[in-house]
Amino acid sequence: MAIFEKKEAEPKEVKTADERKKHKKYWLALIVFTWLVIIAMNIFVGEPEGNVFNIRKLEFWILIIVLPLLSQFNYKKRTDGT
């Protein structure tokens, strides 16, 4: 029974709205930097053999561009409790 006993963990830290915005800005800057590096390498070095990092393939646009952007949006329906 001790396995199923609920353990009280440390209280979760509540992030303020400013901290969340700051975190999203850093995450977005990292994503954009990664995009620019991949695109620059495609242009100046040449096309890679794999499809994921090739800017002319659909896999790049879905996995590297669209999915990280979609992860930044909150799709939960927010209610005010009424």
Backbone as a chain_set.jsonl record, in Angstrom:
{"seq": "MAIFEKKEAEPKEVKTADERKKHKKYWLALIVFTWLVIIAMNIFVGEPEGNVFNIRKLEFWILIIVLPLLSQFNYKKRTDGT", "coords": {"N": [[0.811, -1.196, 0.0], [2.058, 1.14, 0.49], [3.239, 1.927, -1.82], [1.261, 3.098, -3.36], [0.644, 5.305, -1.952], [0.03, 8.71, -1.705], [2.428, 11.104, -2.232], [3.434, 14.098, -0.788], [4.664, 16.565, -2.575], [7.048, 19.192, -3.092], [5.58, 22.414, -3.164], [4.338, 23.518, -6.286], [5.974, 25.909, -8.283], [4.571, 28.959, -9.066], [4.432, 30.545, -12.032], [4.731, 33.872, -13.051], [2.928, 36.034, -15.292], [4.708, 37.64, -16.691], [7.099, 36.177, -16.525], [6.409, 33.916, -18.011], [6.003, 35.06, -20.537], [8.585, 35.958, -21.043], [9.964, 33.54, -21.123], [8.736, 32.366, -23.378], [9.593, 34.171, -25.331], [12.374, 33.738, -25.368], [12.387, 31.057, -26.178], [11.191, 31.249, -28.708], [13.118, 32.849, -29.974], [15.271, 31.075, -29.983], [14.239, 29.066, -31.654], [13.917, 30.486, -34.082], [16.581, 31.184, -34.59], [17.657, 28.626, -34.997], [16.255, 27.892, -37.321], [17.294, 29.788, -39.129], [20.002, 29.037, -39.205], [19.82, 26.458, -40.333], [18.638, 27.028, -42.837], [20.591, 28.748, -43.92], [22.748, 26.981, -44.09], [21.734, 25.213, -46.005], [21.698, 26.867, -48.222], [24.368, 27.889, -48.523], [26.167, 25.719, -48.087], [25.038, 23.471, -49.242], [22.513, 21.125, -50.32], [21.301, 18.865, -47.87], [21.561, 15.265, -47.414], [19.47, 14.038, -46.075], [15.88, 14.32, -45.662], [14.748, 15.846, -43.655], [16.204, 18.154, -42.978], [16.339, 19.48, -45.362], [15.446, 22.25, -47.126], [13.777, 22.295, -49.274], [11.987, 20.267, -49.082], [8.93, 18.819, -47.875], [8.939, 17.688, -45.317], [10.75, 19.165, -43.794], [9.426, 21.637, -43.479], [7.192, 20.891, -42.033], [8.125, 19.437, -39.699], [10.212, 21.031, -38.631], [9.442, 23.696, -38.78], [6.539, 24.135, -38.515], [5.543, 22.431, -36.359], [7.095, 23.22, -33.982], [6.136, 25.863, -33.781], [3.382, 25.479, -33.372], [3.456, 24.278, -30.883], [3.791, 26.354, -29.163], [1.404, 27.616, -28.762], [-1.49, 27.876, -26.744], [-4.046, 25.751, -26.568], [-6.087, 25.174, -24.849], [-9.336, 25.641, -23.576], [-10.086, 28.51, -21.985], [-11.724, 29.435, -19.067], [-13.648, 31.556, -16.921], [-14.682, 30.481, -14.662], [-17.374, 30.599, -14.483]], "CA": [[0.0, 0.0, 0.0], [2.918, 2.316, 0.55], [3.558, 2.333, -3.192], [0.17, 3.92, -3.875], [0.442, 6.447, -1.078], [0.329, 9.971, -2.377], [3.487, 11.849, -1.569], [3.314, 15.546, -0.916], [5.881, 17.14, -3.14], [7.172, 20.618, -2.855], [4.564, 23.134, -3.945], [4.793, 23.952, -7.607], [6.188, 27.334, -8.402], [3.641, 29.595, -9.982], [5.123, 31.538, -12.838], [3.944, 35.044, -13.365], [2.717, 36.235, -16.723], [5.938, 38.196, -17.269], [8.071, 35.096, -16.668], [5.982, 33.075, -19.123], [6.279, 35.784, -21.779], [10.03, 35.962, -21.223], [10.323, 32.179, -21.528], [8.308, 32.18, -24.769], [10.455, 34.972, -26.207], [13.646, 33.021, -25.516], [12.126, 29.846, -26.954], [10.972, 31.671, -30.086], [14.407, 33.291, -30.5], [16.052, 29.861, -30.245], [13.657, 28.418, -32.829], [14.243, 31.297, -35.265], [18.021, 31.022, -34.825], [17.843, 27.294, -35.581], [15.769, 27.968, -38.704], [18.243, 30.552, -39.939], [21.208, 28.228, -39.402], [19.511, 25.376, -41.279], [18.427, 27.615, -44.165], [21.88, 29.228, -44.403], [23.554, 25.826, -44.483], [21.189, 24.708, -47.266], [22.05, 27.782, -49.307], [25.81, 28.064, -48.706], [26.905, 24.461, -48.077], [24.406, 22.56, -50.185], [21.391, 20.357, -49.786], [21.676, 17.652, -47.136], [21.001, 14.026, -47.96], [18.208, 13.742, -45.406], [14.77, 15.203, -46.008], [14.311, 16.679, -42.535], [16.893, 19.444, -42.996], [16.331, 20.011, -46.719], [14.389, 23.268, -47.143], [12.903, 22.077, -50.431], [11.135, 19.106, -48.797], [7.799, 19.083, -46.98], [9.269, 17.249, -43.962], [11.389, 20.29, -43.107], [8.445, 22.659, -43.128], [6.289, 20.372, -41.012], [8.798, 19.069, -38.446], [11.111, 22.05, -38.09], [8.803, 25.007, -38.748], [5.147, 24.161, -38.05], [5.345, 21.815, -35.044], [7.532, 24.08, -32.878], [5.242, 27.011, -33.641], [2.132, 25.028, -32.77], [3.665, 23.947, -29.473], [3.801, 27.582, -28.378], [0.053, 28.104, -28.564], [-2.264, 27.169, -25.731], [-5.348, 25.48, -27.16], [-7.088, 24.886, -23.833], [-10.374, 26.647, -23.453], [-9.974, 29.162, -20.683], [-12.983, 29.947, -18.54], [-13.48, 32.333, -15.701], [-15.312, 29.775, -13.56], [-18.831, 30.802, -14.451]], "C": [[0.855, 1.26, 0.0], [3.286, 2.81, -0.846], [2.513, 3.31, -3.711], [-0.09, 5.153, -3.019], [0.866, 7.717, -1.791], [1.361, 10.735, -1.571], [3.268, 13.325, -1.819], [4.648, 16.089, -1.386], [5.945, 18.616, -2.774], [6.122, 21.338, -3.691], [5.146, 23.638, -5.261], [4.936, 25.468, -7.617], [5.224, 27.902, -9.438], [4.395, 30.685, -10.723], [4.191, 32.702, -13.106], [3.819, 35.17, -14.884], [3.97, 36.777, -17.401], [6.989, 37.109, -17.485], [7.705, 34.183, -17.829], [6.256, 33.752, -20.46], [7.774, 35.783, -22.084], [10.508, 34.593, -21.708], [9.933, 31.923, -22.983], [9.17, 32.977, -25.737], [11.791, 34.286, -26.432], [13.472, 31.786, -26.377], [11.944, 30.202, -28.428], [12.28, 32.142, -30.722], [15.293, 32.09, -30.831], [15.548, 29.14, -31.493], [14.043, 29.175, -34.103], [15.726, 31.173, -35.599], [18.314, 29.676, -35.485], [17.391, 27.277, -37.034], [16.785, 28.665, -39.597], [19.517, 29.766, -40.205], [20.957, 27.134, -40.442], [19.35, 25.92, -42.696], [19.753, 28.108, -44.747], [22.766, 28.061, -44.845], [23.049, 25.224, -45.789], [21.643, 25.574, -48.437], [23.556, 27.765, -49.575], [26.593, 26.757, -48.789], [26.345, 23.494, -49.108], [23.299, 21.772, -49.512], [21.888, 19.129, -49.033], [21.029, 16.428, -47.766], [19.648, 13.702, -47.338], [17.132, 14.747, -45.755], [14.392, 16.169, -44.9], [14.95, 18.056, -42.572], [16.991, 20.055, -44.385], [15.158, 20.973, -46.848], [13.447, 23.116, -48.337], [11.951, 20.905, -50.235], [10.062, 19.471, -47.777], [8.113, 18.706, -45.533], [9.916, 18.373, -43.153], [10.341, 21.275, -42.617], [7.48, 22.177, -42.048], [7.01, 20.171, -39.681], [9.607, 20.204, -37.824], [10.43, 23.412, -37.957], [7.44, 24.962, -38.045], [4.984, 23.596, -36.636], [5.891, 22.651, -33.885], [6.65, 25.309, -32.687], [3.926, 26.614, -32.976], [2.281, 24.695, -31.29], [3.636, 25.184, -28.587], [2.406, 28.134, -28.102], [-0.672, 27.244, -27.55], [-3.678, 26.99, -26.275], [-6.43, 25.174, -26.131], [-8.096, 26.019, -23.767], [-10.297, 27.225, -22.056], [-11.339, 29.703, -20.288], [-12.712, 30.709, -17.262], [-14.201, 31.696, -14.507], [-16.81, 29.97, -13.483], [-19.51, 29.859, -15.401]], "O": [[0.413, 2.32, -0.443], [3.608, 3.984, -1.027], [2.849, 4.252, -4.428], [-0.962, 5.959, -3.344], [1.933, 7.779, -2.403], [1.184, 10.98, -0.378], [2.954, 13.741, -2.934], [5.638, 16.064, -0.654], [5.006, 19.187, -2.22], [5.813, 20.914, -4.804], [6.281, 24.112, -5.329], [4.129, 26.197, -7.039], [5.092, 27.375, -10.543], [4.923, 31.621, -10.122], [3.0, 32.517, -13.359], [4.517, 34.497, -15.643], [4.267, 36.425, -18.542], [7.688, 37.108, -18.498], [8.586, 33.722, -18.556], [6.692, 33.101, -21.409], [8.182, 35.627, -23.235], [11.355, 34.503, -22.598], [10.705, 31.333, -23.738], [9.45, 32.515, -26.843], [12.291, 34.251, -27.556], [14.321, 31.495, -27.22], [12.488, 29.525, -29.3], [12.525, 31.862, -31.895], [15.988, 32.092, -31.847], [16.345, 28.659, -32.298], [14.451, 28.563, -35.091], [16.089, 31.069, -36.771], [19.117, 29.593, -36.414], [18.071, 26.708, -37.888], [17.096, 28.189, -40.688], [20.057, 29.82, -41.31], [21.785, 26.912, -41.326], [19.868, 25.336, -43.649], [20.016, 27.912, -45.933], [23.453, 28.152, -45.862], [23.852, 24.768, -46.603], [21.938, 25.062, -49.516], [23.977, 27.641, -50.725], [27.596, 26.695, -49.5], [27.098, 22.781, -49.771], [23.175, 21.762, -48.287], [22.789, 18.432, -49.499], [20.081, 16.534, -48.544], [18.775, 13.149, -48.007], [17.427, 15.89, -46.102], [13.781, 17.205, -45.165], [14.296, 19.04, -42.227], [17.672, 21.065, -44.56], [14.005, 20.569, -46.7], [12.407, 23.773, -48.38], [11.183, 20.582, -51.141], [10.271, 20.33, -46.921], [7.603, 19.343, -44.611], [9.654, 18.51, -41.958], [10.374, 21.698, -41.461], [7.006, 22.974, -41.239], [6.562, 20.673, -38.651], [9.671, 20.313, -36.6], [10.813, 24.205, -37.096], [7.225, 25.687, -37.074], [4.344, 24.23, -35.797], [5.201, 22.784, -32.874], [6.437, 25.749, -31.557], [3.418, 27.334, -32.116], [1.322, 24.822, -30.528], [3.472, 25.065, -27.373], [2.256, 29.038, -27.28], [-0.488, 26.027, -27.505], [-4.418, 27.962, -26.424], [-7.579, 24.936, -26.503], [-7.75, 27.194, -23.886], [-10.429, 26.506, -21.066], [-12.02, 30.348, -21.086], [-11.683, 30.529, -16.611], [-14.313, 32.32, -13.451], [-17.444, 29.548, -12.516], [-20.736, 29.877, -15.517]]}, "num_chains": 1, "name": "protein.A"}
